[in-house]
Structures are given as structure tokens and as C-alpha cells.
Amino acid sequence: MSTILIKNVNILTMNKDKDIIEKGVVVIKDEKIADVGNEALLDRYSPDIIIDGEDGILIPGMVNTHTHVSMTPFRSLGDDIPDRLKKYIFPLEKMLVDKELVKVGAKYGIVEMLLAGVTTFVDMYYFEDEVAKVAKELGIRGILGETIVNFVAPDAKEPYEGLEYSKWFIEKWKEDDLIIPGVAPHAPYTNDTIHLQKAMDLAKKYDVPMIMHVAEMDYEYRQYKEEYNLTPVQYLDHIGVLNKNLIAAHLVHVDDEDLELLKKKEVGIAHNVGANAKGAKGVCPAAKMYHKDMRIGLGTDGPMSGNTLDIITQMGLVGKIHKLFNKDRSLLPAREIVEMATIGGAKALHLEKEIGSIEVGKKADLVIMETQSINMQPIYDYYATLVYSANTSNVDTVIVDGKILVENKKLKYVDVMEITEDLKNIQGKILEIAKKL
């Protein structure tokens, strides 16, 4: 691979000291960051490729800590229907989800994320091997888990059959450089105790993540209080499932004792503020989590829940919703939100030694946000500009594992029109069935 030099950028390193380097330079060799500094570096290197950032903002690639990317074909269906999960999503999936839909949805959704500066995503769905193949093909970093449920699923003829698939899937992808396979029981209320423990045993055996929705639903909270006099988090701890392998999405219905347990056990937290707000689920105490130095990152949830897969949108919502909910304008300043979108997401995945900040030796997952567009000026605070002014159209360049995937706001190796046509080709079949629900 060639040596790439990025110049004329304002670098938000997101390192321990949150150093900012104006008119900065970053050098990439192979898949890693080889040097970071000021313009003095220009005389030290003879790169193969020079990228002029044109006074843009260079940030670590953003991390989407929770989604179901292959649900993209269902986006905008049933947006205002009560109890949508059981009355709408599960029936649609049962009737329509197959390998082809998963493949088409994954390709379209991953393209959406790349164009929005997401370089790492965490996914859980059915036929997850199809997601892995597409992610590998398109060059994005993925932490991917096969969904396990207590009922017959699109790729499971028997309840909990997803466990067998997960073992095969983990063994297939365990040594890959971009894909980290995992196991993904859907939620505590869709898995019994024994199978939750079996899933965690699998995660521990192969040292891979276990991805799960936790403490998202009010009925979930009531169920565990009535049956065990425990919260969902306390129940998971009680059965030995709460540990550093777990990436827990949502965590809306939690108390202070739960937070202490989550911190002690080093659980990764995926905060999905947009999807939770749209679904009227409640507000996760993300500010408390951040200030307790917990492993919290940002997620979008599936594109049928939050209707978007980009983290830029989520950053603005995190700031506004938490300030409003807590009636405190000073809560979660923009720097802290950008932190959650980058190094915070890396910490949630226990990958902070590899990604999430712009430091020598880390993977070259980088994003240039251009600052020439009308919405980006004037700039007084780089972080505030990213959180409250920027949108996905400002993503100019995206690099994953040292490879330039997006350049001048366009994908280099993907025909967007072709994958859009593939998506539209299955739309009619989906609509025909959706009308009957």
C-alpha cells in the first residue's frame, strides 16, 4: 500500500489531552497512522498520495455502536404505529427477510454510513454472514453478531437456532482484519436465562462481543421487577452475563445501582438517543454515564427505528435532548459529544487501543469534514461546529484501514445508482405485504 499524507487540516486528535493541531499534517503508512504533527512534517516525507484538506476538520472515523443495517429496505414503514416491534417489525421480518434482502439492505446501509463518515459499526441481524461479506467488500470495519431469539426466525427453523449459526459465524470470521464476529441475543425478554448464559459462554470462549438490547422497554423493566425484584441490568449480573464482552444497547430504564454495576463490569454502552426519542422509549442517563467515565458511545439503532445511520445527526440530538430533558444548557458540551462519537465508541467496543483517536500507531480510520459549505462558517469552536452546524453533506473524505473509500464526497469503488436500484426492486414486494398488517 502507498503512503498517504494529509495536509492543511485542523486535527481534533481526540487523544487523552484532546489536543487540537491547526494547519496539521497526518501521515499514513499501510493501514496505520505513522505521524501526526504540524506543517514541519511536510519536509520529512515523500508520500505517494497527498490530500489537501483545504482547512477542513480532520477527526477520527465515527463509530456507530448499534444498528441493524439490513433493515434499510423497511425504512419509513410504520413510523407512527404503537407497539411497532411486535405488531409490525417481527411480522415483516418473518415474511420477508432472506439472504437477498439482508445483502441489499446491508450494502445500501453501509454506503450511507461511509458517506456520512462512519468507519466502524456494530450490527445485529439475521443472515449476518451476508452483512459481513458486504462489509468486507466495501471496506468498512464491522462488529457483527447473529441475532438469537426464542422463536422461529428468518434463518432459524427452531427457537435459539441462532446459537449454532453464531458459532459457525464466529469461527469463519475470527481472524479477519476488518470484521469482528460476535453473538447477539436480541434481548433478555426474548431469551431465557439458560440461552443468555450459553450466548455469553460462546462470547467468552472465543473472546468476542455479545451484543444485546438491554433495559430498553418499560414492560421489560416491569417483568424483571415482578419476577426477580431486580432491574434488567441486575438480573443480567445475577446470571453472570454482565461483563466486558457485553455491548448493551439503549439502557433507558436504569438506576444508580445499575450504573455502578455497568461501570464495574466494563460493559460497553450504545446510546441511541434519536431512535429512543422517536420511539418514545425514554432518555438514557448518558450524561451521568459520561461523567462516571463509563464506556459510552453513540448509535443510531436500525434505520427503521431512527431512520438514519449517521452519527452526525445523533450528535446534535444528544446535545439538544439531554439539555432539554435535564433543563441544563451547559450539560454535555460539544467536545464531550464528539468524544462519544469517536473514542467513546471505541471504548464501548474495547477497541480504544486501535481506533477512535488520531495517534501514531492506531488504525488509519479518518474523516475530513470540509468547511467551505455555507453551513460551516464562521468557526469559533471546532467541536460546536461539528455537533450543531455540520451535516452529512460536509463529509468530504473517508479513510478506513488506510484505504481512501470516499473522496470529494463520492464513493470511489461503489456505484450508488446500482445499489439504489437493487433496493427499489424489492420495495414493491415489501409494500404489498406491509399493507396487510
C-alpha positions in Angstrom: 0.0 0.0 0.0 1.1 3.6 -0.6 2.0 6.3 1.8 -0.7 9.0 2.2 -0.1 12.5 3.6 -3.0 14.7 4.7 -2.2 18.4 5.0 -3.9 21.7 5.7 -6.4 20.3 8.2 -7.4 21.2 11.7 -6.9 18.0 13.6 -9.1 17.0 16.5 -6.9 14.2 17.8 -9.4 13.0 20.5 -6.3 11.8 22.4 -6.1 11.9 26.2 -5.4 15.6 26.3 -7.8 16.4 23.4 -5.0 18.2 21.5 -6.0 20.3 18.5 -3.5 20.9 15.8 -4.3 23.7 13.4 -2.8 23.5 9.9 -2.0 19.9 10.9 -0.5 17.0 9.0 -1.1 13.3 9.3 1.0 10.6 7.6 -0.5 7.1 6.8 1.7 4.1 6.0 -0.1 0.9 5.1 -3.2 0.7 7.4 -1.8 2.8 10.3 -1.1 6.4 11.3 2.6 6.9 11.0 3.0 10.5 12.1 0.9 13.4 13.4 2.0 17.0 13.7 2.3 20.4 12.2 3.5 21.7 8.8 7.1 20.8 9.7 6.2 17.2 8.8 5.8 18.3 5.1 9.6 18.3 4.7 10.1 14.9 6.2 8.1 12.7 3.9 7.8 12.0 0.2 4.3 10.4 0.0 2.7 8.7 -2.9 -0.6 10.5 -2.3 -1.1 14.0 -0.9 -4.6 15.1 0.3 -5.1 18.8 0.7 -7.7 19.2 3.4 -8.4 22.8 2.4 -8.7 24.0 6.0 -11.2 21.3 6.8 -11.6 19.5 10.2 -9.9 16.1 10.5 -11.5 13.7 13.0 -11.2 10.0 13.8 -13.7 7.9 12.0 -17.1 7.9 13.7 -18.3 4.7 15.4 -21.9 3.6 15.2 -22.2 1.4 18.2 -25.6 -0.1 17.5 -27.7 -0.8 14.4 -29.5 -3.3 12.2 -28.2 -2.1 8.9 -30.1 -4.6 6.8 -33.4 -3.1 7.9 -32.8 -0.3 5.5 -35.4 -1.7 3.0 -38.1 -1.2 5.7 -37.2 2.4 6.4 -40.2 4.8 6.7 -42.7 1.9 7.2 -44.9 2.0 10.3 -43.3 5.0 11.8 -46.2 6.1 13.9 -47.7 2.7 14.9 -47.9 1.8 18.6 -46.0 -1.4 19.7 -44.4 -1.4 16.3 -41.8 -4.1 17.3 -44.4 -6.9 17.9 -47.2 -5.7 15.6 -45.1 -4.6 12.6 -41.4 -5.4 12.6 -41.4 -9.0 13.7 -44.2 -10.0 11.2 -42.5 -8.2 8.4 -39.2 -9.9 9.1 -40.9 -13.3 9.4 -42.4 -12.9 5.9 -39.8 -11.1 4.0 -36.2 -11.4 5.4 -34.0 -13.7 3.4 -30.3 -13.6 2.3 -31.0 -11.3 -0.7 -32.9 -8.7 1.4 -30.1 -8.7 4.0 -27.5 -8.3 1.4 -29.2 -5.5 -0.4 -30.1 -3.7 2.8 -26.5 -4.1 4.2 -24.9 -2.7 1.0 -27.2 0.3 0.9 -26.9 1.0 4.6 -23.1 0.6 4.7 -22.8 3.1 1.8 -25.0 5.5 3.7 -22.7 5.2 6.7 -19.4 5.6 4.7 -20.7 8.7 3.0 -21.5 10.1 6.5 -18.1 9.4 8.0 -18.9 6.2 9.9 -15.9 3.9 9.7 -16.9 1.3 12.3 -20.3 -0.1 13.0 -21.9 -2.6 15.4 -24.6 -4.7 13.8 -27.0 -7.4 14.9 -29.5 -9.1 12.5 -30.3 -12.3 10.7 -28.1 -14.0 8.0 -25.3 -11.9 9.5 -22.7 -13.6 7.3 -24.2 -11.7 4.4 -23.6 -8.4 6.3 -20.0 -9.5 7.0 -19.4 -10.3 3.3 -20.7 -6.9 2.2 -18.8 -5.0 4.9 -15.6 -6.7 3.9 -16.3 -5.9 0.2 -17.0 -2.2 0.9 -14.0 -1.9 3.3 -15.8 -0.8 6.5 -14.9 -2.0 10.0 -17.7 -4.1 11.5 -18.5 -5.8 14.8 -21.3 -8.1 13.8 -23.5 -10.5 15.7 -26.1 -13.1 14.6 -29.5 -12.5 16.3 -30.7 -15.1 18.7 -34.4 -15.3 19.7 -36.8 -17.6 21.4 -39.0 -18.1 18.4 -38.6 -19.3 14.8 -36.7 -16.6 12.9 -35.9 -15.9 9.2 -32.7 -18.0 9.3 -33.7 -20.3 12.2 -36.3 -23.1 11.9 -36.2 -23.6 15.7 -36.0 -21.2 18.6 -32.5 -20.4 19.7 -31.0 -21.9 16.5 -29.1 -18.7 16.1 -26.6 -20.0 18.7 -25.4 -22.7 16.2 -25.2 -20.1 13.4 -23.2 -17.8 15.8 -20.6 -20.5 16.5 -20.1 -21.1 12.8 -20.1 -17.4 12.0 -17.5 -16.6 14.7 -15.2 -19.4 13.6 -15.4 -18.2 10.0 -14.6 -14.5 10.7 -12.5 -14.7 13.9 -9.2 -13.9 12.2 -10.3 -11.2 9.8 -8.7 -7.8 9.9 -11.9 -5.8 9.4 -14.7 -8.0 10.7 -15.0 -8.9 14.4 -17.7 -11.5 14.7 -19.9 -11.8 17.8 -23.1 -13.3 19.3 -26.3 -11.3 19.6 -29.2 -12.5 21.8 -31.9 -10.0 20.9 -32.9 -9.0 24.4 -33.4 -10.5 27.9 -37.1 -10.8 27.3 -36.6 -12.7 24.0 -34.1 -15.2 25.5 -34.4 -17.3 28.6 -31.7 -17.5 31.3 -30.1 -20.7 30.0 -29.7 -19.4 26.5 -28.4 -16.0 27.6 -25.7 -17.8 29.6 -24.9 -20.1 26.6 -24.5 -17.0 24.4 -22.1 -15.4 26.9 -20.2 -18.7 27.2 -19.7 -18.6 23.4 -18.5 -15.0 23.6 -16.1 -15.8 26.4 -14.8 -19.0 24.7 -13.8 -17.0 21.5 -13.3 -13.7 23.3 -15.7 -11.9 21.1 -18.5 -9.3 21.8 -22.0 -10.2 22.9 -24.4 -7.6 21.5 -27.9 -7.1 23.1 -30.7 -4.7 23.7 -30.9 -4.1 27.4 -33.3 -2.1 29.6 -35.0 -0.6 26.6 -38.6 -1.4 27.2 -40.8 -0.4 30.1 -42.5 -3.8 30.0 -39.0 -5.4 30.2 -38.3 -3.4 33.4 -41.7 -4.4 34.9 -41.1 -8.1 34.1 -37.8 -8.4 35.9 -39.0 -6.4 38.8 -42.1 -8.6 39.2 -40.3 -12.0 38.6 -37.0 -11.3 40.4 -37.3 -8.0 42.2 -34.3 -6.9 40.0 -33.8 -4.5 37.2 -32.8 -6.0 33.8 -29.2 -5.0 34.4 -29.2 -6.5 37.9 -30.8 -9.7 36.5 -28.0 -10.0 33.9 -25.4 -9.5 36.6 -27.2 -12.2 38.7 -27.0 -14.8 35.9 -23.3 -13.9 35.1 -23.9 -12.2 31.8 -22.8 -8.7 32.8 -19.1 -8.3 31.8 -16.7 -6.6 29.4 -17.8 -8.8 26.5 -21.2 -7.2 26.6 -22.2 -4.3 24.3 -25.5 -3.2 25.8 -27.8 -1.0 23.6 -30.2 1.6 25.0 -30.1 1.2 28.8 -33.0 3.6 29.2 -34.6 2.1 32.3 -31.6 2.1 34.7 -30.9 3.3 38.2 -27.8 4.4 40.0 -27.1 0.9 41.2 -27.3 -0.3 37.6 -24.8 2.4 36.6 -22.3 1.2 39.2 -22.6 -2.4 38.0 -22.2 -1.4 34.4 -19.1 0.6 35.2 -17.6 -2.1 37.4 -18.1 -4.8 34.8 -16.7 -2.6 32.0 -19.9 -3.0 29.8 -19.9 -1.2 26.5 -22.9 1.2 26.2 -24.6 2.1 22.9 -26.6 5.3 23.4 -29.3 5.6 20.7 -30.9 9.0 21.5 -32.6 9.5 18.2 -34.3 6.1 18.0 -35.3 6.2 21.7 -36.9 9.7 21.3 -38.8 8.7 18.1 -40.0 5.5 19.8 -41.0 7.4 23.0 -38.9 4.9 25.0 -37.4 7.5 27.4 -34.0 9.1 27.9 -30.9 7.1 28.8 -28.9 8.9 31.6 -26.0 9.4 29.2 -24.6 12.5 30.9 -24.3 10.5 34.1 -22.6 7.7 32.3 -20.1 10.0 30.6 -19.2 11.8 33.8 -18.8 8.4 35.6 -16.2 7.7 32.9 -18.2 4.7 31.6 -17.7 3.2 28.2 -20.4 5.0 26.2 -20.6 5.6 22.5 -23.4 6.7 20.1 -25.6 4.5 18.0 -28.4 5.0 15.5 -30.4 1.8 16.1 -31.9 0.3 12.9 -32.9 2.5 10.0 -36.5 1.6 10.7 -36.2 2.9 14.2 -34.2 6.1 13.8 -34.5 6.4 10.0 -30.8 7.3 9.7 -27.5 5.5 10.1 -25.2 8.5 10.5 -23.7 9.7 13.8 -23.5 13.4 12.8 -27.3 13.6 13.2 -27.1 11.8 16.6 -24.5 14.3 17.9 -26.9 17.2 17.6 -29.7 15.2 19.1 -27.6 14.1 22.1 -26.8 17.8 22.9 -30.4 19.1 22.5 -32.3 16.3 24.1 -30.2 16.0 27.2 -30.1 19.7 27.7 -33.9 19.9 27.4 -34.6 16.8 29.5 -32.3 18.0 32.3 -33.2 21.7 31.9 -29.4 22.5 31.8 -28.0 24.3 28.8 -24.4 23.6 30.0 -24.8 19.8 30.1 -22.7 17.8 27.7 -20.7 20.4 25.9 -19.9 19.7 22.2 -16.4 18.4 23.0 -17.9 15.6 25.1 -20.4 14.7 22.4 -17.7 14.4 19.7 -15.7 12.3 22.2 -18.7 9.9 22.5 -18.9 9.7 18.7 -15.3 8.7 18.3 -13.1 7.5 21.1 -16.1 6.9 23.3 -17.5 4.5 20.7 -14.1 2.8 20.5 -14.1 2.4 24.3 -17.6 0.9 24.2 -16.2 -1.8 21.9 -12.9 -2.2 23.9 -11.1 -1.1 20.7 -9.6 2.2 22.1 -6.1 0.9 21.6 -6.8 0.5 17.8 -9.3 3.2 16.7 -11.1 6.3 18.0 -8.3 8.9 18.1 -5.6 10.3 15.8 -2.4 9.0 17.3 0.7 7.3 15.9 0.3 3.5 15.7 -3.5 3.5 15.6 -5.5 2.3 12.6 -5.9 4.9 9.9 -9.7 5.4 10.2 -10.1 9.1 9.4 -12.7 11.6 8.2 -12.2 15.1 6.7 -15.2 17.4 7.2 -15.0 20.2 4.7 -15.6 23.8 6.0 -16.3 25.6 2.7 -20.0 25.0 2.6 -22.3 27.8 3.7 -23.5 26.0 6.8 -20.0 25.6 8.2 -18.9 29.2 8.7 -17.9 31.1 10.8 -16.0 28.7 13.0 -15.1 29.7 16.6 -15.2 26.2 18.1 -14.5 23.1 16.0 -16.4 20.8 18.3 -19.5 23.0 18.3 -19.3 23.3 14.5 -19.4 19.5 14.2 -22.2 19.0 16.6 -24.5 21.9 15.8 -23.7 23.1 12.3 -22.4 20.2 10.3 -24.4 17.6 8.5 -23.6 14.5 6.4 -23.1 16.6 3.2 -20.0 18.1 4.8 -18.2 14.7 4.8 -15.5 15.1 2.1 -13.0 12.2 2.6 -13.3 8.9 4.4 -10.4 6.6 5.1 -10.7 3.1 6.6 -7.7 1.0 7.5 -5.5 3.3 5.4 -7.7 3.0 2.3 -9.5 6.0 0.8 -13.1 5.0 0.4 -14.8 8.4 -0.1 -13.1 11.2 -2.0 -14.6 14.6 -2.8 -17.9 13.4 -1.3 -18.1 10.4 -3.6 -17.5 6.7 -3.1 -14.5 5.5 -5.0 -15.4 1.8 -5.5 -19.2 1.6 -5.4 -21.9 2.5 -7.9 -24.5 4.2 -5.8 -27.1 4.2 -8.6 -26.8 0.4 -8.9 -27.4 -0.4 -5.2 -30.2 2.1 -5.1 -31.9 0.3 -8.0 -31.4 -3.0 -6.1 -33.2 -1.5 -3.1 -36.1 -0.2 -5.2 -36.5 -3.6 -6.9 -37.6 -5.2 -3.6 -39.7 -2.2 -2.5 -42.9 -3.3 -4.2 -42.9 -6.8 -2.5 -42.4 -5.1 0.9 -45.2 -2.6 0.3 -47.6 -5.3 -0.8 -47.2 -7.3 2.5 -47.0 -4.2 4.7 -50.4 -3.0 3.6 -51.9 -6.2 5.0 -50.5 -5.7 8.5 
